[in-house]
Amino acid sequence: MCCLFTVLVLLGPRVANGIWWIADAARWNAAFGSIIWPILGIIFVPWTTLMYVLVLPGGISGFEVLLLMVAIVVDVLSHAGGGYGNRKRLTG
């Protein structure tokens, strides 16, 4: 069950980003100037990329800033969680 949850957390937002990019390419083109930024975003910060594309067309102010900060925190915690979970395996 733990492995299934981990796979869903790691692949879920990336798959959602990919499907959304294919389904609504105009929104992605409006959010990003070139193709490199969404690709890097999907690889390294998928939750932030997903939230950025969601809130950008209406403008980013007020509550949208809070949503983006939450997405950034989720991305940072997802990267830091592996190091924290394996801290006892390291020697020294």
N, C-alpha and C positions, 0 to 999 in steps of 0.2 A: 504494500500500500504506500509506503514511503517513497519508493522509486516512481510509482505512478504519479504521485503528487509533485515530485521533483521534475519529472518530464513535462507535466502540464504547466508548471510555473516557468520553466526555461523556454519551452517551445510555444506556449500559448500566445503570448503577445507578439512573438515574431511571425507566427502563422497568421494571426489576425491582421498585423500590419501588411503582410504580403497579399492577403486576400483583398483587403481594403484598397491597397495600391492598384491592384488589377481592376477592381470594380469601379473605383472612382478616381481615375488618374488626374482629372482636372483639379480636384481638391489638393492632391499632392503636388501638382505643378504650381498651384497658387501658393502653397506653403513653403516650398523649397525652390531655390533658383536653379540648382543643378541636380544631377542624379547622384552625386557622391554623398551629399549630406543625408538623404534618407537611407541610403545603404549603410553608412556608418552608424546612423541612429538605430536602425533595426538590429545591427549586430551588437552594439555596445550598450545602448540605452533604449530598449524597446518600449518600456512604459512611458518614458518621457516623449518619445517620438509619437506614440499613439495619442497621448494627451495633447501634444502640440498641434497635430493635424486636426484634432477634434475641436479645439478652442480658437484656433487662429482666424478662421473666416469671419467670426463675429467681433474680433478684436480682443486683445488680451488686457483686461483690467478687472480689478476687484476680485471676485470669486475665482476667476480663471487663473489668476496668479497663484492663489492657494492650491488649486488643482494641479498646476504645474509643479509647485514645490513638493506636493505629496508624491507625484510621479518621480521626481528626482530622488527623493528619499527612498522610495521603493527600489529604484535602480541601484542606488548606492548600497542599500542593505542586501540586495540580492548578490552583489559582487563581494561584499564583506562577509557574508554569511558562511561562505566556504572556508575562509581563513579562520573564522571563529570556531566553526565546527571541527576543524582539524588541528586545533591548537595543541592538543595533547600528543599528537603524532610527531611533532617536531622535537628534535633533541637539542639540548643546549639551553 
